[in-house]
Amino acid sequence: MASNYIDILSKEMNVATWQVQKTITLLDEGATVPFISRYRKEMTGTLDEVQVAQVRDRVAQLRELDKRRDAIIASIEEQGKMTDDLLRQINQAVVMSELEDIYLPYKPKRKTRATMAIDKGLEPLAKILMTQNNMDVEERASKYINKAKGVESTDEALAGARDIIAEWVNESKPARERIRNLFVREAAITSKVAKGKEVDGNKYENYFAWDENLMRAPSHRVLAMIRGENEGFLKLNIAPSEEKALEILDRIFMKADNEAADEVWKAVKDGYKRLLSASMETEMRQIIKEKADAEAIRVFAENLRQLLMASPLGQKNVLAIDPGFRTGCKLVCLDKQGRLLHNETIYPHPPQNEVKQAINKIQNLVSSYKIEAIAIGNGTAGRETENLIRKIQFTKDIVAIMVNENGASVYSASSVAREEFPDYDVTVRGAVSIGRRLMDPLAELVKIDPKSIGVGQYQHDVNQPALLKSLVDVVESCVNNVGVEVNTASKQLLANVSGVGPLLAKNIVEYRDKNGVFTSREKLKKVPRFGDKAFEQAAGFLRIRDAKNPLDNSAVHPESYEIVEKMAKFLNTDIKELIENKEIRTKIKPEQFVSGNFGLPTITDILKELEKPGRDPRTKFDFFEFDRNVNSIDDLIPGMTLPGIVTNITAFGAFVDMGVHQDGLIHLSQMADRYISDPNEIVKLNQKVDVKVLEVDKVRKRIQLSLRK
């Protein structure tokens, strides 16, 4: 079936077969998605990251389908029941449900009512009844009474025959296809409170009596109901109109109006109610769960991408503060490379209230370590600490920024943090993480499990392998999109570079520590296990800031250096001048440098890169400040408008931090004056917004906000 993959994907993606074929070849050769989409545009017809990943994932699905297909063929052949027509049907199946429907009649069964009836010799009677010819049903059934086999009466004989027919109904491929279509079109998901769980399950009160079309139910609602059922508070049911289902089965199985037909109809109804509807409900549960998972994972992945691509402050000397009341505020001083220079604790808040001492200490540290920015964690005592910093008179301009500290505690207790700071406790590590997040969010957040960063929706309820795969893709995409300075990057950051991975990242850091900084990309080949294939995949994404060849600090791949050299030679200049002089570059006509290995897309990318070598695709850092008069939920008044920052985006809206220790929710309906289905149409993570306070519930700590004008 492998030859069919290309045609299937070509039709599904609406791209040429050669694009799919080349992409599959590159993937099978070990090329990564970022590498293919960035450096093999001619081979794939400029497929982007999303399309390359789609090829990768769909091919994996089709290969799994083929494994199952081979197992089914082997099973049926072992039973001696394979026919040419059956083999043709199996080979033509392109989705797993179709394949399983074909296999169902041949699938080895556990003991069922039908198999027990067959063992009693009642299958011939079932076949006779299925003809629905005119007959004396009682007289026919009496011939199958066999007390030795446990058939004591005609009623028992007919009951056994109906059990067999009911199983045939369930295993009928046309019946399953049509009933499945009915479930997809019209099934409703209904939710009721479990008996005696009305009080304990009050958080699911919205779903105590819920009913809506299954396929139109939004992902967050489906996952909420499934969680409620798993926790024992709700009872779910998925089914279309039983009357419509039986009408479909009537048209498939019924062909007469007589005694035999009456027996068959009884069996058909039993087959639907007892077997087929339950089977379809199981399928629908899986389908809707996968659909809800996919949407939740998409939201999580998009949030993570926005968070990782947040604007970096850049290389500054930073004073980072992890605020606290009773335990004090942990201070750390970091140099421009994020190295820890100093740490101590101050106690400006209750119960100690050592305000004057705290201010003096901060002023001294700012002066001693030439601090240029102050990062303040946005957790407990965050706003109080921010207000303290605002009151301090510094001898120079110092920017103070609130930093989202979600996941900092996870990092501080991790093996990564212990390895990096073995002689410091978790409070120091947490403060360091806060400071580094301000300097470079991407470089610091890759050290933390993405699920701990706090931007997901029902993240523990979705398919965990699928979630992990999606998040790994996002991290890898962001890291390679930005590029990595090989001489300063942590091994966690390096591990996400195309073609590197954890082991090679460790080798790079160890080689760097032992031999000093890398002065060229070519020297990376001296790192143990950094072979030609790894170099091909990774080199374009690794930067060497002070390299002799300026291209080593750019996204131009070493394999394309000869193109730039030809450009420089053609213009009678050198590479450095070519990069620095825009007027010279305007004389280049890309078509002149197209060759067998390098097409117009690559030449165009090279020229863009020469404009700003190694440019950071992230937006410029934008300073933000909360309303200084609003510090807690008690300060909020409905109708007031406040500045805030988007901290999480879900399928039903977005959460905004206004500096009151409790994020407010902008519901989907309050995000725009027009209807929208996706909050990402309106806001992005870390976006600065002005929100109107609609409602404040201080008891439940719920704040309703609006973006509507």
Sequence and secondary structure as in RCSB ss.txt:
>XXXX:A:sequence
MASNYIDILSKEMNVATWQVQKTITLLDEGATVPFISRYRKEMTGTLDEVQVAQVRDRVAQLRELDKRRDAIIAS
IEEQGKMTDDLLRQINQAVVMSELEDIYLPYKPKRKTRATMAIDKGLEPLAKILMTQNNMDVEERASKYINKAKG
VESTDEALAGARDIIAEWVNESKPARERIRNLFVREAAITSKVAKGKEVDGNKYENYFAWDENLMRAPSHRVLAM
IRGENEGFLKLNIAPSEEKALEILDRIFMKADNEAADEVWKAVKDGYKRLLSASMETEMRQIIKEKADAEAIRVF
AENLRQLLMASPLGQKNVLAIDPGFRTGCKLVCLDKQGRLLHNETIYPHPPQNEVKQAINKIQNLVSSYKIEAIA
IGNGTAGRETENLIRKIQFTKDIVAIMVNENGASVYSASSVAREEFPDYDVTVRGAVSIGRRLMDPLAELVKIDP
KSIGVGQYQHDVNQPALLKSLVDVVESCVNNVGVEVNTASKQLLANVSGVGPLLAKNIVEYRDKNGVFTSREKLK
KVPRFGDKAFEQAAGFLRIRDAKNPLDNSAVHPESYEIVEKMAKFLNTDIKELIENKEIRTKIKPEQFVSGNFGL
PTITDILKELEKPGRDPRTKFDFFEFDRNVNSIDDLIPGMTLPGIVTNITAFGAFVDMGVHQDGLIHLSQMADRY
ISDPNEIVKLNQKVDVKVLEVDKVRKRIQLSLRK
>XXXX:A:secstr
 HHHHHHHHHHHHT  HHHHHHHHHHHHTT  HHHHHHH HHHHTS  HHHHHHHHHHHHHHHHHHHHHHHHHHH
HHHHT   HHHHHHHHH  SHHHHHHHHGGGS     HHHHHHHTT HHHHHHHHHT S  HHHHHHTT BGGGT
B SHHHHHHHHHHHHHHHHHH HHHHHHHHHHHHHH EEEEEE TT TTTTGGGGGGTEEEEEGGGS HHHHHHH
HHHHHTTSEEEEEE  HHHHHHHHHHHH    SHHHHHHHHHHHHIIIIIIHHHHHHHHHHHHHHHHHHHHHHHH
HHHHHHHHT     S  EEEEE  STT EEEEEE TT  EEEEEEE  STTT  HHHHHHHHHHHHHHTT  EEE
EESSTTHHHHHHHHHH   SS  EEEEE  TTHHHHHTSHHHHHH TTS HHHHHHHHHHHHHH HHHHHTTS G
GGSS  SSTTTS HHHHHHHHHHHHHHHHHHH EETTT  HHHHTTSTTTHHHHHHHHHHHHHHH    SGGGGG
GSTT  HHHHHHHGGGEE TT SSGGGGSS  GGGHHHHHHHHHHTTS HHHHHH HHHHTT  GGGG  SS  H
HHHHHHHHHHHSTT   S         TT  SGGG  TT EEEEEEEEEETTEEEEE SSSS EEEEGGGS SS 
 S GGGT  TT EEEEEEEEEETTTTEEEEE   
